[in-house]
Amino acid sequence: MHKLIQACYLLLSRMLAGTLLLIITAPLLLQDVNAQQVEFSDAELAQILAPIALYPDSLLTHILIASTYPLEIVQAQRWRTANSHLNTEQAIQQAENKNWDPSVTALLAFPNVLRRLNDDLRWTQKLGDAFLQDETRLLSSIQMLREQADRADSLSAMDNMSVMRVDKQIIIEPVEKEIIYVPYYDSRVVYGHWHWYNYPPVYWPPYPYYRLPSVGLFYWGSGIHIRFNYYFSSFNWQRRHIVVIHHHNSHRYRPRARIINSQGAQHWQHKPYHRHGVAYRSQQVKQRYNVSPLRITGAQQVENKLHRQRAQSKENHRYQSPAVNKPRLSRQPAKREQHFIKRKEQFPVSSADRGVNNQLPRKSHKEVKTYRPEQRESYHRPQRDVKREKLLKVYPLQQHRIKPRSKKHAND
């Protein structure tokens, strides 16, 4: 009997220990499963990057950075549509006063790209989330797609682009350094055999007014002359990250090596306040940037401050303007009658003062009002009387020089 009790006790203790271990490890297991579901696979990265992987490096850096701020892309596209009469330089010069990221402002010079990012907003948000989640894997996927296009012999016919290899990395730059051409290509053809059958590449229709050359798979439009802040970001392909410098005075061409090795160059850092409250895809990214619903971003603080200033200005104007302070008449008959009774008590008028038909006589516009001290808050004295009174008060020794007004002018 004693052995049976001991065996039951041992079995219960083991079951209790197993239950406690399951309770402790279950959240961790669920967190790992959720992390695996949130992370993009190599096939998904290739699918997302297919339509832009063969863009010039300088433009591709701006697209990747701007994709992390999808709301600012929408604002920029709407603003550009409303100001379509401005040329490229004027639009960017005025947009620099906006509180947008410099890469979003730079994309105003490329209306086809900006419009495509705005129209396919779901794709744009996926690209930004993948870039924030793992920058190294995303840049490796870009190089993998370029290698695949090179094996398909598609990069040899890029007329306006210079394709070169540096340390086994494929770099795409414009032939004319300060003129950027945005290529268009069919992502279903240019990469040859696509490895991921279940994840076909994202396809975009051709840009308007693009022409197909006699040789090659790339469509070309007119080039964009760079006379604005543009050359302030570049790829560091060896370390697999984007390097940025200060965006001011970056309108002249700078080689990739000069940007990477220049003084003040640093690894690009995401700025959550430019995101304007757009949710992140994974909990890990949210924790990395310490984003919580109770935290007010910098842009929101500026917006709240402007809102308070406008409200205060309206309140001050309300107390200063007599037209605003007039009591409004109610639509209810009882309240209207009370209103008129109250007005009669405040401003009593005798029957003797009334004219014909029990109405006040109309005053002529030529009638001159006399100044009374009790009306100084509501009555504006003539400027000549004010100047005369000040002159008599400030310069009493010169009173004899002030000539009295003649009767002719006094009766005017």
C-alpha positions as CSV (number, residue, x, y, z in Angstrom):
1,M,0.0,0.0,0.0
2,H,2.8,2.4,0.9
3,K,4.6,1.7,-2.5
4,L,1.3,2.4,-4.4
5,I,0.9,5.7,-2.7
6,Q,4.5,6.6,-3.4
7,A,4.1,5.7,-7.1
8,C,0.9,7.8,-7.4
9,Y,2.7,10.7,-5.7
10,L,5.6,10.4,-8.1
11,L,3.3,10.3,-11.1
12,L,1.4,13.4,-10.0
13,S,4.6,15.3,-9.4
14,R,5.8,14.5,-12.9
15,M,2.5,15.5,-14.4
16,L,2.6,18.8,-12.5
17,A,6.2,19.5,-13.6
18,G,5.2,18.8,-17.3
19,T,2.2,21.1,-17.1
20,L,4.3,24.0,-15.6
21,L,7.0,23.5,-18.3
22,L,4.3,23.6,-21.0
23,I,2.9,26.8,-19.6
24,I,6.3,28.4,-19.5
25,T,7.4,27.4,-23.0
26,A,4.1,27.8,-24.8
27,P,4.4,31.7,-25.3
28,L,7.9,31.3,-26.6
29,L,6.9,28.6,-29.0
30,L,4.0,30.8,-30.2
31,Q,6.3,33.8,-30.6
32,D,8.7,31.8,-32.7
33,V,5.8,30.5,-34.9
34,N,4.5,34.1,-35.3
35,A,8.0,35.4,-36.2
36,Q,8.4,32.7,-38.8
37,Q,5.0,33.7,-40.3
38,V,5.9,37.4,-40.3
39,E,9.3,37.1,-41.9
40,F,9.4,37.3,-45.7
41,S,10.8,34.2,-47.5
42,D,13.4,34.5,-50.3
43,A,10.6,33.8,-52.8
44,E,8.5,36.7,-51.5
45,L,11.5,39.1,-51.5
46,A,12.2,38.2,-55.1
47,Q,8.6,38.6,-56.0
48,I,8.4,42.1,-54.4
49,L,11.8,43.3,-55.8
50,A,11.4,42.1,-59.4
51,P,10.0,45.3,-61.0
52,I,12.7,47.6,-59.4
53,A,15.8,45.4,-58.9
54,L,17.4,46.6,-62.2
55,Y,16.9,50.3,-61.5
56,P,20.0,52.6,-61.1
57,D,21.4,52.4,-57.6
58,S,20.9,56.0,-56.7
59,L,17.2,55.9,-57.6
60,L,16.7,52.5,-55.9
61,T,18.1,53.8,-52.6
62,H,15.4,56.6,-52.6
63,I,12.7,54.1,-53.4
64,L,13.6,51.8,-50.6
65,I,13.9,54.6,-48.0
66,A,10.6,56.3,-49.2
67,S,8.7,52.9,-49.0
68,T,9.1,52.9,-45.3
69,Y,7.0,56.1,-45.2
70,P,3.9,55.2,-47.2
71,L,1.7,58.0,-45.9
72,E,4.2,60.6,-47.0
73,I,4.2,59.1,-50.5
74,V,0.5,59.5,-50.7
75,Q,0.8,63.1,-49.5
76,A,3.6,63.8,-52.0
77,Q,1.6,62.4,-54.9
78,R,-1.5,64.4,-54.0
79,W,0.5,67.5,-53.7
80,R,2.2,66.9,-57.0
81,T,-1.1,66.4,-58.7
82,A,-2.5,69.6,-57.3
83,N,0.7,71.5,-58.4
84,S,1.2,69.9,-61.8
85,H,1.8,73.3,-63.4
86,L,5.2,73.5,-61.6
87,N,8.3,72.2,-63.3
88,T,10.6,69.7,-61.6
89,E,12.9,72.3,-59.9
90,Q,10.1,74.5,-58.7
91,A,8.1,71.6,-57.3
92,I,11.1,70.2,-55.4
93,Q,12.1,73.7,-54.1
94,Q,8.6,74.2,-52.7
95,A,8.3,70.7,-51.4
96,E,11.5,71.1,-49.3
97,N,9.4,73.3,-46.9
98,K,7.2,70.2,-46.2
99,N,8.0,67.9,-43.4
100,W,8.8,65.0,-45.6
101,D,11.7,62.7,-45.8
102,P,14.4,63.9,-48.3
103,S,14.0,60.7,-50.3
104,V,10.3,61.3,-50.7
105,T,11.0,64.8,-51.9
106,A,13.6,63.5,-54.4
107,L,11.0,61.2,-55.9
108,L,8.9,64.2,-57.0
109,A,11.2,64.5,-60.0
110,F,10.2,61.0,-61.1
111,P,6.4,61.2,-61.5
112,N,5.9,57.8,-63.0
113,V,7.7,56.1,-60.1
114,L,5.9,58.2,-57.5
115,R,2.5,57.5,-59.1
116,R,3.2,53.7,-59.2
117,L,4.2,53.7,-55.5
118,N,1.0,55.6,-54.7
119,D,-1.3,53.4,-56.8
120,D,0.2,50.1,-55.7
121,L,0.2,51.1,-52.0
122,R,0.0,47.5,-50.7
123,W,3.2,46.6,-52.6
124,T,4.9,49.7,-51.4
125,Q,4.1,48.9,-47.8
126,K,5.4,45.3,-48.2
127,L,8.6,46.6,-49.7
128,G,9.1,49.0,-46.7
129,D,8.3,46.3,-44.2
130,A,10.8,43.9,-45.8
131,F,13.4,46.6,-45.8
132,L,12.9,47.5,-42.2
133,Q,12.7,43.8,-41.1
134,D,16.0,42.7,-42.6
135,E,18.0,45.1,-44.8
136,T,20.8,42.6,-45.4
137,R,18.6,39.9,-46.8
138,L,16.8,42.4,-49.0
139,L,20.0,43.8,-50.6
140,S,21.2,40.2,-51.1
141,S,18.0,39.5,-52.9
142,I,18.6,42.5,-55.2
143,Q,22.1,41.1,-56.1
144,M,20.6,37.7,-56.7
145,L,18.0,39.1,-59.1
146,R,20.7,41.0,-61.0
147,E,22.8,37.9,-61.3
148,Q,19.8,36.0,-62.7
149,A,19.2,38.8,-65.2
150,D,22.8,38.8,-66.2
151,R,22.8,35.0,-66.8
152,A,19.7,35.5,-69.0
153,D,21.8,38.1,-71.0
154,S,19.4,40.9,-70.3
155,L,21.8,43.5,-68.9
156,S,23.9,43.7,-72.0
157,A,21.3,45.8,-73.9
158,M,20.8,48.6,-71.3
159,D,21.6,51.6,-73.5
160,N,21.4,54.4,-71.0
161,M,22.9,52.5,-68.1
162,S,26.4,51.4,-67.2
163,V,26.5,47.8,-65.7
164,M,29.8,46.9,-64.0
165,R,31.1,44.5,-61.4
166,V,33.0,45.7,-58.3
167,D,34.1,43.0,-55.8
168,K,31.6,40.5,-57.4
169,Q,28.7,42.9,-56.9
170,I,26.7,44.2,-59.9
171,I,26.4,48.0,-59.9
172,I,24.1,49.9,-62.2
173,E,24.7,53.6,-62.8
174,P,23.7,56.1,-65.5
175,V,26.0,56.6,-68.5
176,E,25.5,60.4,-68.2
177,K,26.2,61.0,-64.6
178,E,23.7,63.8,-63.9
179,I,20.9,62.5,-66.1
180,I,18.8,59.7,-64.6
181,Y,16.8,57.4,-66.9
182,V,14.1,55.2,-65.4
183,P,14.0,51.9,-67.2
184,Y,10.9,49.8,-67.7
185,Y,11.0,46.1,-68.3
186,D,8.7,43.1,-68.2
187,S,9.7,41.3,-65.0
188,R,8.2,38.1,-66.4
189,V,10.8,38.0,-69.2
190,V,13.9,39.8,-68.2
191,Y,15.0,37.3,-65.5
192,G,14.7,34.3,-67.8
193,H,13.6,31.1,-66.0
194,W,11.8,32.1,-62.7
195,H,12.7,29.7,-59.9
196,W,9.7,30.3,-57.7
197,Y,6.6,29.0,-59.5
198,N,4.2,29.7,-56.6
199,Y,5.5,33.3,-56.3
200,P,5.4,34.9,-59.8
201,P,7.2,38.3,-60.1
202,V,5.1,41.5,-59.7
203,Y,4.2,42.8,-63.1
204,W,3.7,46.5,-63.8
205,P,2.2,47.8,-67.1
206,P,4.5,50.1,-69.2
207,Y,5.0,53.7,-68.2
208,P,3.2,56.2,-70.5
209,Y,5.2,57.6,-73.4
210,Y,7.9,55.0,-73.1
211,R,9.4,53.6,-76.3
212,L,10.9,50.2,-77.0
213,P,14.4,50.2,-78.7
214,S,15.2,48.0,-81.7
215,V,17.4,45.8,-79.5
216,G,16.9,44.8,-75.9
217,L,14.1,44.3,-73.4
218,F,14.1,47.7,-71.8
219,Y,11.8,50.6,-72.5
220,W,13.1,54.2,-72.0
221,G,11.6,57.6,-71.4
222,S,13.1,61.0,-71.3
223,G,15.9,61.5,-68.8
224,I,15.7,63.6,-65.7
225,H,18.4,66.3,-65.3
226,I,19.5,66.4,-61.7
227,R,19.6,70.0,-60.5
228,F,18.2,69.3,-57.0
229,N,19.3,67.5,-53.8
230,Y,19.6,63.9,-55.0
231,Y,23.1,62.4,-54.5
232,F,23.0,61.9,-50.8
233,S,22.5,58.0,-50.5
234,S,24.3,55.0,-51.9
235,F,24.6,51.2,-51.4
236,N,27.5,49.7,-49.4
237,W,27.2,46.4,-51.1
238,Q,30.0,44.8,-49.1
239,R,28.2,45.4,-45.8
240,R,24.7,45.2,-47.3
241,H,23.3,48.5,-46.1
242,I,22.5,52.0,-47.3
243,V,24.8,54.9,-46.5
244,V,23.5,58.5,-46.3
245,I,25.1,61.9,-45.9
246,H,23.5,65.3,-45.4
247,H,21.0,66.0,-48.2
248,H,21.7,69.7,-48.5
249,N,23.9,70.8,-51.5
250,S,23.7,67.3,-53.0
251,H,22.6,68.4,-56.5
252,R,26.0,67.6,-58.1
253,Y,27.0,64.0,-59.0
254,R,29.0,62.2,-56.4
255,P,30.5,58.7,-57.0
256,R,29.4,55.8,-54.9
257,A,32.8,55.5,-53.2
258,R,32.8,59.2,-52.4
259,I,29.5,59.0,-50.6
260,I,30.4,55.9,-48.7
261,N,33.8,57.2,-47.5
262,S,32.9,60.9,-47.1
263,Q,33.1,62.6,-43.7
264,G,29.7,62.4,-41.9
265,A,28.5,59.3,-43.9
266,Q,26.5,56.9,-41.7
267,H,24.3,53.9,-41.9
268,W,20.7,55.0,-42.8
269,Q,18.4,55.1,-39.8
270,H,14.7,54.9,-39.9
271,K,12.7,57.9,-38.5
272,P,9.4,56.7,-37.0
273,Y,7.9,60.2,-36.9
274,H,7.9,60.3,-40.7
275,R,5.6,57.2,-40.7
276,H,2.7,59.2,-39.1
277,G,1.3,56.3,-37.1
278,V,1.3,53.6,-39.9
279,A,1.5,50.2,-38.2
280,Y,4.6,48.0,-38.5
281,R,4.2,44.5,-39.8
282,S,6.1,42.7,-37.1
283,Q,6.3,43.1,-33.3
284,Q,10.0,42.9,-33.5
285,V,10.3,46.0,-35.7
286,K,7.8,47.9,-33.5
287,Q,9.9,47.1,-30.4
288,R,13.1,48.1,-32.2
289,Y,11.8,51.6,-32.8
290,N,10.0,51.8,-29.4
291,V,6.7,52.7,-31.0
292,S,3.7,52.7,-28.6
293,P,0.3,54.2,-28.9
294,L,1.0,56.5,-25.9
295,R,4.1,58.0,-27.6
296,I,3.5,61.2,-29.6
297,T,5.8,61.5,-32.6
298,G,7.7,64.6,-33.5
299,A,5.5,65.3,-36.5
300,Q,2.4,64.9,-34.4
301,Q,3.8,67.3,-31.8
302,V,4.2,69.9,-34.4
303,E,0.8,69.3,-35.8
304,N,-0.8,69.5,-32.3
305,K,1.1,72.7,-31.6
306,L,-0.2,74.3,-34.8
307,H,-3.7,73.2,-34.0
308,R,-3.5,74.8,-30.6
309,Q,-2.2,78.1,-32.1
310,R,-5.0,78.2,-34.6
311,A,-7.6,77.5,-31.8
312,Q,-6.1,80.3,-29.7
313,S,-6.1,82.7,-32.6
314,K,-9.7,81.9,-33.3
315,E,-10.6,82.4,-29.7
316,N,-8.8,85.8,-29.6
317,H,-10.5,86.9,-32.7
318,R,-13.9,85.9,-31.2
319,Y,-13.5,88.2,-28.3
320,Q,-12.1,91.1,-30.5
321,S,-14.7,91.0,-33.2
322,P,-18.0,92.6,-32.3
323,A,-19.8,90.7,-35.1
324,V,-19.0,87.4,-33.5
325,N,-20.2,88.4,-30.0
326,K,-23.7,89.3,-31.2
327,P,-26.2,87.0,-29.6
328,R,-27.8,84.6,-32.0
329,L,-31.6,84.4,-32.3
330,S,-33.1,81.1,-31.4
331,R,-35.5,79.3,-33.7
332,Q,-37.8,78.5,-30.9
333,P,-40.6,81.2,-30.5
334,A,-40.5,81.3,-26.7
335,K,-36.7,81.9,-26.6
336,R,-37.0,84.5,-29.4
337,E,-39.6,86.4,-27.3
338,Q,-37.3,86.3,-24.3
339,H,-34.5,87.6,-26.4
340,F,-36.4,90.6,-27.5
341,I,-37.7,91.4,-24.0
342,K,-34.1,91.2,-22.7
343,R,-32.9,93.6,-25.5
344,K,-35.7,96.1,-24.6
345,E,-34.6,96.1,-21.0
346,Q,-31.0,96.7,-21.9
347,F,-31.8,99.4,-24.4
348,P,-35.0,101.2,-23.4
349,V,-36.5,103.6,-26.0
350,S,-39.4,105.9,-25.1
351,S,-42.3,106.4,-27.4
352,A,-41.5,110.0,-27.8
353,D,-38.2,109.1,-29.4
354,R,-39.9,107.0,-32.0
355,G,-41.0,108.3,-35.3
356,V,-43.8,107.5,-37.6
357,N,-45.3,103.9,-37.4
358,N,-43.5,103.4,-34.0
359,Q,-40.1,103.1,-35.6
360,L,-36.8,104.8,-34.9
361,P,-35.9,107.5,-37.5
362,R,-33.1,106.7,-39.9
363,K,-30.0,108.7,-39.5
364,S,-28.4,110.3,-42.5
365,H,-25.0,109.1,-43.5
366,K,-23.9,112.8,-43.4
367,E,-24.8,113.2,-39.8
368,V,-21.7,113.9,-37.6
369,K,-21.6,112.1,-34.3
370,T,-20.3,114.0,-31.3
371,Y,-17.8,112.4,-29.0
372,R,-18.8,111.6,-25.4
373,P,-16.4,110.2,-22.8
374,E,-18.7,107.2,-22.0
375,Q,-18.4,106.1,-25.6
376,R,-14.6,105.9,-25.8
377,E,-14.6,102.1,-26.1
378,S,-17.0,102.0,-29.0
379,Y,-16.5,105.4,-30.7
380,H,-13.4,106.2,-32.8
381,R,-12.5,109.8,-32.3
382,P,-11.4,111.9,-35.3
383,Q,-7.6,111.7,-35.7
384,R,-7.3,115.5,-35.9
385,D,-8.8,115.8,-32.4
386,V,-6.5,113.2,-31.0
387,K,-3.4,114.9,-32.5
388,R,-4.5,118.3,-31.2
389,E,-5.0,117.0,-27.7
390,K,-1.6,115.2,-27.7
391,L,0.1,118.3,-28.9
392,L,-1.4,120.4,-26.2
393,K,-0.4,117.9,-23.5
394,V,3.1,117.2,-24.7
395,Y,4.2,120.6,-25.9
396,P,2.5,123.1,-23.5
397,L,5.2,125.8,-24.3
398,Q,4.2,125.8,-28.0
399,Q,0.5,126.4,-27.4
400,H,0.7,129.9,-28.7
401,R,1.9,128.6,-32.0
402,I,-1.3,126.5,-32.5
403,K,-3.7,128.5,-34.4
404,P,-7.4,128.0,-33.6
405,R,-9.6,126.7,-36.3
406,S,-11.7,129.1,-38.2
407,K,-15.4,129.0,-38.0
408,K,-15.6,128.0,-41.6
409,H,-13.7,124.8,-41.0
410,A,-15.2,124.1,-37.6
411,N,-18.7,123.8,-39.0
412,D,-17.7,121.3,-41.7
